[in-house]
Amino acid sequence: MKQWTRRLFATTVTLGLLQTATTFAANVNMDLFYHGKHHAYNAKEIAIMIDGQKFVDPNLPAVSIDGRTMLPMRGICKKLGGEVTWNEDAKQVYVVTPTHTAVFEIGKKTGYKNGQPFIMDVPPMIINDRTVLPVRALTQALDVNLKWDDASRIVYIGQIAENTDKNESNANPQPQNPTQPVAPPQTQLPRLDSVKVPASKSDTQEFVIHATGSFTKYQEVKLEQNKIVLDIYGAANGLAENMTNTNSPFVTAIRTGEHKADDGTTYTRVVLDLTGGKEYTITANQEKNEIAIKLKQVKVQDVTAVNNGNTDNVIIRTDGKSGAKVTTSQNPSKVTVDMPMVLAAGIQEQINTNGLQYVKSIQTGWVDATTFRVSIEADGAAIMTWKEENDKLTIQVEKSTLNHIYYDNSTNTLRLEKVRHMDVNRIQHRDMYLEKYYELVLPGDYKDIYGYGTLNVDSGKVKNVQVSQQGSQTVIRFNQNTINAYTVKDTGNFYEITAKNPKEVYSKVLLLDAGHGGQDPGTSGNGLVEKHLTLTMALKVEQYLNANSDIKVYMTRKTDVYPDNPSRARNANEVADLMVSIHMNAASPAANGTETLYRPHSHEVTGNLTSIQAAQVIQNHMVTAVGSANRGLKKRTDLLILNTTKVPTVLLEVCFLTNAGDAIKISNPVKQDQIAKAIGDGIIQTMNNYKIR
């Protein structure tokens, strides 16, 4: 028979030195080690006949334990055309043939045949480091004929001899009405069902999270100063994953997600994204069904300026973290500090600049009814930096070390004066978008012309520009607020480097998403974890597309990190023509196959690529490669990525990790390459055959 190799994990090492009989009715006398003890075994041989030929396992014979015939499964399965793999962590054995997938777990009477549970009268066990099964279970799981000849102690598997005895009492027949295991009842958890936000931006800044019942506890998680993060334990999530209508000058969004702790406890994480560091209080009511987050209204105490050697310092003191937003601009060099919802009585409109070297003016005033502003303008080109600590925001202004270099915020263009000729075609590009920067390496040392240092621009696309030396070459790094592509041209008087949306530079742009990551593992099953497999597959798809297409591919992640779902969708909307998110599925062990999720977008234009078209093309390619059930397309309206993207977006559920057959396929590197190629070919066909803009 043809042998099908599908490996999931390394098998255990055989340790026992065993004796086997080679003739029928010989006596087997040996030491068996199982259940942590040694057992002396002395009994007549149980012979195994497979398709009319005697089978002798070189490591372990068939044995009778407590009146049950137990067969060594690896050699028998190979003889029957299957492959056996071992999952050490789960203590599970997988048997795969061209038509069957069977899963057995050591010590458990429940096995799975093509995803469907069945009950064995005795569980699989390990004897002398070999997995053995009750004879009836193995043949039933693979739909192979079985006969037991009690007089001669022969097990016939496969082709059955016609003169065999019909007595199968010692072959351990399957019970007629096995009792299926019943899952314990699930306790209904309370869920978070609403968030009360301020009535307006000028109202008291309090956010109240309500639950339908009492949660267990809440815990604040300190991540960044511009986020408030709460984990609410014993509460499911009934809130939207992303809320932007916050009625707040401080809170830009409220994000939520349901998770499982290591001990299995359900908790919901609620994140408030802030404009900057802010003072706040968190309190829960006595019933533990509400949590109130109240942002403090701070007072601006004074604004002063002092020179410290080669640096001018402008200091804004408050009685707490202000949540200030700081921006810079050039021509002239200027810093703007906006502080919403503060008290600022008695602050002078013009701040004294006597003794300062670089700051020309400092002005204060109200932009509107809620926002207090401090504007700082430098005399000529300057380097401007800032930091906030101990209720003090300090803006540092010093003379620029850069020369002949300017940034135009209106066009996002860096202009280098053409003091010396440069071949722009020899400029090297390094796109490090996941690290939020993009570098251009100039063909030579231009330090004597352009100097060195940082140009703070905060243009929306670009945060700042750093000029430095790497060996004998000058490097210009754009630290980015968004994913950008860059064009370089020689205009005669200047070399102009312009930050653009990638769709202005490339004809086809894809955002490829490896689902989950970091603290979000996704689902798991059969020893496999979703976040690792989605990353593996995404990297393989990226590699295939880079080698076989003209599609510009951006990734949401290339390592085990967690970019939140709103940022994934936002990046797709900003830069991509198509977003493809790779995931793995989970359900009962019976569920298997491949499906693609989509949601129609109201802005989809007739004649242009739609989400359902992309889903159908990629699904067709994927199903063929995976070789599993075609579960088709599924319209979903409950997933943040599908709900908030504005470009055609599909979410691929490649297979079910909870299904043994699917798990074995997706864990095989050769199969992974085949699936990655199929996904890549589907993307290429989609972006080549449909109008994308």
NORVENQUI-V194332 format. One record per pair of residues at least 24 apart in sequence whose C-alpha atoms are under 8 Angstrom apart, sorted by the first residue. I is the first residue (numbers start at 0). J is the second residue. Records with the same first field share a line. If there is no record, write none. Layout:
I: J  J
This chain:
0: 78  79  80
1: 80
2: 77  80  81  82  96
3: 80  81  82  95  96  97
4: 81  82
5: 82  83  84  95  663  664  667
6: 82  83  84  663  666  667
7: 84  85  86  662  663  666  667
8: 84  85  86  87
9: 84  85  86
10: 84  85  86  87
11: 85  87  128
12: 128
13: 127  128  129
14: 127  128
15: 58  127  128
16: 58
17: 57  58  59
18: 58  59
19: 55  56  57  58  59  60
20: 44  60
21: 55
23: 151
24: 151  152
31: 126  127
32: 126  127
33: 124  125  126  127
43: 152
44: 152
45: 152  153  154
46: 152  153  154
47: 153  154  155  156
48: 153  154  155  156
49: 75  78  79  155  156  157  158
50: 155  156  157  158  159
51: 155  157  158  159  160
59: 127  129
66: 169
67: 133  169  170  171
68: 133  134  169  170  171
69: 131  132  133  134
70: 131  132  133  134
71: 129  130  131  132
72: 130  131  132  137
73: 130
86: 525  526
88: 526
89: 525  526
91: 525
93: 659
95: 660
99: 140  141
100: 141  659  660
101: 140  141  659  660
102: 659
111: 140  588
112: 140  141
113: 589  660
114: 587  588  589  590  591  658  659
115: 588  589
116: 179  589
117: 177  179
118: 173  177  178  179
119: 173  174
120: 171  173  174
133: 170  171
134: 170  171
135: 170  171  172  173
136: 173
146: 170
188: 212  233  234  235
189: 213  214  233  234  235
190: 234  235  236  237
191: 234  235  236  237  238
192: 236  237  238
193: 237  238
196: 245  246
197: 245  246  247
198: 246
199: 246  247
200: 246  247  248  369
201: 247  340  368  369
204: 247  293  294  295
205: 291  292  293  294
206: 291  292  293
207: 289  290  291  292
208: 289  290  291
209: 288  289  290
210: 234  288  289
211: 288
212: 287  288
213: 286  287  288
214: 287  288
215: 287
216: 287
224: 275  276  277
225: 272  273  274  275  276  277
226: 270  271  272  273  276
227: 270  271  272  273
228: 268  269  270  271
229: 268  269  270
230: 266  267  268  269
231: 266  267  268  269
232: 264  265  266  267
233: 264  265  266
234: 265  266  267
235: 265  266  267
236: 267
240: 639
241: 565  639
248: 274  339  340
249: 273  274  275  322  339
250: 274
258: 519
273: 322
274: 322  323  324
275: 321  322  323  324
276: 320  321  322  323
277: 319  320  321  322
278: 319  320  321
296: 340  341  342
297: 321  340  341  342
298: 341  342  343
299: 341  342  343  344  346
300: 343  346
301: 346
302: 346  350
303: 350  351
304: 350  351  352  355
305: 352  354  355
306: 354  355  356
309: 356  397  398
310: 356  357  395  396  397  398
311: 355  356  357  358  395  396  397
312: 393  394  395  396
313: 393  394  395
314: 391  392  393  394
315: 391  392  393
316: 390  391  392
317: 390  391
318: 390
319: 389  390
320: 390  391
321: 390
326: 456  457
327: 383  455  456  457
328: 408  455  456  457  458
329: 380  406  407  408  456
330: 380
331: 376  377  378  379  380
332: 376  377  378  379  380  381
333: 374  375  376  377
334: 374  375  376  383
335: 372  373  374  375
336: 372  373  374
337: 370  371  372  373
338: 370  371  372
339: 369  370  371
340: 369  370  371
341: 369  370  371
343: 371
357: 381  396  397  398
358: 396
382: 453  454  455
383: 454  455
384: 455
399: 452
400: 450  451  452
401: 449  450  451  452  453
402: 448  449  450
403: 448  449
404: 449
406: 456
408: 456  458
409: 458
410: 497
411: 458  460  461  497  498  499
412: 495  496  497  498
413: 495  496  497
414: 493  494  495  496
415: 449  493  494  495
416: 492  493  494
417: 491  492  493  494
418: 448
423: 487  488  489
432: 479  482  483
433: 554  555  556
435: 478  479  480  481  482
436: 476  477  478  479
437: 476  477  478  479  483
438: 474  475  476  477
439: 474  475  476
440: 472  473  474  475
441: 472  473  474  475
442: 472  473
443: 471  472  473
444: 468  471  472  473
445: 472  473
446: 473
460: 498
461: 498
481: 570
482: 570  574
500: 573  574
501: 574  575
502: 574  575  576
505: 550  551
506: 550
507: 549  550  551  575  576  686  691
508: 550  551  552  553  574  575  576  577
509: 550  551  552  553  575  576  577  578  579
510: 552  553  554  555  570  571  574  575  576  577  578  579
511: 537  541  552  553  554  555  578  579  580  581
512: 537  554  555  556  567  578  579  580  581
513: 537  554  555  556  580  581  582
514: 580  581  582
515: 561  562
516: 558  559  560  561  562
517: 559  560  561
518: 560  561
519: 561
522: 583  584  585  656
523: 585  656  657
524: 585  656  657  658  662
525: 656  657  658  659  662
527: 656  662  666
528: 656
529: 582  583  656
530: 559
531: 559
532: 583  665
533: 581  582  583
534: 558  559
536: 581  671  675
537: 581  675
539: 672  675
540: 675  676  678  679
541: 679
543: 675  676  679
544: 679  683
548: 683
550: 683
564: 639  640
565: 639  640  643
567: 640
568: 640  643  644
569: 643  644
571: 644  645  646
572: 644  645  646
575: 646
576: 646  647  691  692
577: 646  647  648
578: 646  647  648  649
579: 648  649  650  651
580: 648  649  650  651
581: 650  651  652  653
582: 650  651  652  653
583: 651  652  653  654  655  656
584: 652  653  654  655  656  657
585: 655  656  657  658
586: 655  657
587: 657  658
588: 657  658  659
589: 658
590: 655  657  658
591: 627  628  654  655  658  660  661
592: 627  628  629  630  653  654  655  661
593: 618  621  622  625  627  628  629  630  631  651  652  653  654  655
594: 618  629  630  631  632  633  651  652  653  654
595: 631  632  633  649  650  651  652  653
596: 632  633  634  635  649  650  651  652
597: 632  633  634  635  641  648  649  650
598: 634  635  636  641  642  648  649
600: 645  646  647
602: 645
603: 646  647
606: 690
607: 689  690  691  692
608: 647  685  689  690  691
609: 647
610: 646  647  648  649
611: 649
612: 685
613: 647  648  649  682  685
614: 649
616: 681  682  684  685
617: 677  678  680  681  682  685
618: 651  681
619: 681
620: 677  678  680  681
621: 653  674  677  678  681
624: 670  673  674  677
625: 653  664  670  673  674
627: 661
